[in-house]
Amino acid sequence: MGGVSFYKTAQDGYLARTKGGVDADRIKNSPEFQRTRENGAEFGRAGAAAKLLRQVFRASIANTSDSRMASRLTAEMVKVVRADTTSARGERNVLDGETELLRGFEFNDNGKLTRTFFAPYSPAIDRAGGTIGVSMPAFVPGNMVAAPTGATHFRLVSAGAEINFETGEYLVNQAATPDITFSNQQQAAINLENLVSPGSQSPLFLIFGIEFYQQVNGQMYSLKNGAYNALSIVGVNGGN
């Protein structure tokens, strides 16, 4: 209507946009679109890196992510690329950027780790030894875990990975606690360790989170299909 198209999305409801566009050949070749081409190249690089990161941690985030996780992660990866202070504009990349900016990224915006797990924990990345993990002293789940209604048990999970964003090669290792009863009984100290290649030169990542379960007739079921699970990037070492 009047050059305006109206449409409905699941997330934002009804939206409107104007019809139009620029010839693709003009964008590819015209000097006036040089900045556009540079921005497009860097955005593409960031998108590919975010996709690779999701692929690496696919098993961990399968039941611990919100509907906009992919786009949110890409937006953060764009910041990583733009933090590259050595490459020319349009050539900036993840390896020369600041992968440490991804520390604190929450895979589930509806169930953040910072609002769910309050026990002190220590992330650690030992590049030389090839160990990536999380340790924590004894804690009382009833005091330190904000469990959703219906949860009877939980698991603490971690994964460590080395990722080569140039070749797409990676190595990932996962760890998890046994099922822990949600109660006021003290839980013993925990150490989750994930192994990667000793002395790897690739960026190293550590994710840590919590998964909630409900026990019914002796069987464990993921609570609300993981809607309340939390998972966050808690450690990053960009490498050389």
WORASUL-V7275 format. One record per helix or strand of 3 or more residues. SS is the DSSP state (helix for helix, strand for strand). FROM is the first residue (numbers start at 1). LEN is the number of residues. If there is no record, write none. Layout:
BEGIN
SS;FROM;LEN  SS;FROM;LEN
END
This chain:
BEGIN
strand;4;6  strand;13;6  helix;24;6  helix;31;26  helix;58;4  helix;69;14  helix;99;4  helix;113;3  strand;122;5  strand;131;6  helix;141;4  strand;153;11  strand;170;7  strand;190;6  strand;203;14  strand;219;4  helix;223;4  strand;230;8
END
